[in-house]
């Protein structure tokens, strides 16, 4: 997927570039900076010294030396001072300048740490929000694999309110599998066999949708329904797959293979990209052989966002990551 949040050691990332949360002198330091310098070797310090420093919000690039990454992009994040000292704009510049440097060097993949969220004191949830906003905007116009690398769960968290709201929603809706299966069966049965309340309603329905059209919709594959929905929403293909956090190659496979069967996270990602209602999402999922269930926390979290009209896939993935669930996209 174009944007992914993962737990890993950033020095172990197999990407074209990794980003170093550097200091203004580009000198060896603590945390991520120290780990990158140790892993890259002494030659990195020599090249950094020759650059002559880096102002806050800007970025500089060096070789990767002993790292798997070809390049190291060094960017200096702001120290948190309460939020009224241009911290947000400076942090956004870190991500923008790093991404542009990677693009200029022809990088197809890049890995970021959560800049300024360590000893610089930037609140982690706010730092993540800035990162997601900048990265998602960049990916709408560019093709690149972008990773947000967090070392452990303690170094990442969504806002307390969002976490609390989702946790409450899970608690309110979590059901045992037997109860959910009965509900799902009843819902599917109703959708398949529901009849109009009276003859007039039947006439209205038959007038607006021809029998041929109804048969065609029943026989639609996942890919056919997806493409129809994209047309109905007046969206471009590229807008849809980027909003779904899906790369162009995968979308091309879906478009060109009428029988393509996506994974459940990919199918849901397209439902989110299209802004589908809960019923519409269920309909699209059934075309791929899936359904939402109240016995599955992943499904309940998805339901929470759809019910609340939140269709930003990066915000949803942020929450899914915090709840140790699979992310959306492909």
Beta strands, then each sheet from edge to edge (+ up, - down):
strand 1: 3-7
strand 2: 17-21
strand 3: 59-63
strand 4: 71-75
strand 5: 109-112
strand 6: 145-150
sheet 1: 1+ 6+ 5+ 2+ 4+ 3-
end
